[in-house]
Amino acid sequence: MNKNKVTKQTKLSKDDELKQLKEENLMLRIQNEYLKKLKALDQKQAKKK
């Protein structure tokens, strides 16, 4: 009985960790795209000057 409880807690924490990592990955992808667009905009404005 004790092993089942530990296994379930481990499973939940691994699921939570996976969810957290997926969310972090998504946020980093969004941030990366934002920075790419910002850099492109900056380069475009620098060419105009």
C-alpha positions in Angstrom: 0.0 0.0 0.0 2.8 2.4 0.8 4.6 1.7 -2.5 1.4 2.6 -4.5 1.1 5.9 -2.7 4.7 6.8 -3.4 4.4 5.7 -7.0 1.3 7.9 -7.5 3.0 10.9 -6.0 6.0 10.4 -8.2 3.7 10.0 -11.2 1.9 13.2 -10.4 5.0 15.2 -9.8 6.5 13.9 -13.2 3.2 14.9 -14.9 3.4 18.3 -13.3 7.1 18.7 -14.3 6.3 17.7 -17.8 3.4 20.3 -17.9 5.7 22.9 -16.5 8.4 22.2 -19.0 5.9 22.3 -21.9 4.7 25.7 -20.7 8.2 27.0 -20.3 9.1 25.7 -23.8 6.1 27.5 -25.3 7.0 30.8 -23.5 10.6 30.6 -24.8 9.4 30.0 -28.3 7.1 33.0 -28.1 9.9 35.1 -26.6 12.3 33.9 -29.4 9.8 34.9 -32.1 9.2 38.3 -30.5 13.0 39.0 -30.3 13.5 37.9 -34.0 10.7 40.3 -35.1 12.1 43.1 -32.9 15.6 42.6 -34.4 14.2 42.6 -38.0 12.3 45.8 -37.2 15.4 47.4 -35.7 17.4 46.5 -38.8 14.7 47.8 -41.1 14.7 51.2 -39.3 18.5 51.3 -39.3 18.5 51.0 -43.1 16.2 53.9 -43.4 18.6 56.3 -41.6 
